[in-house]
């Protein structure tokens, strides 16, 4: 009998090797901070109300790329 590693364990090991979880955490933290800054700046600069949603959309679309 051979002890083959299940596919999901190899998959998560590969994600860990490529530091995907670290990138996800950093991207989430930076995105959260950026959204907080935008939330403060939009009213102060009299920017349109949709600016916050636009930045959030850009962050969500950029997440898979990171």
Protein Blocks (a to p, Z undefined) as FASTA:
>chain_A
ZZdddfklmmmmmmmmnommmmmmmmmmmmmmmmmmmmmmmmmnopafklmmmmmmmmmm
mmmmZZ
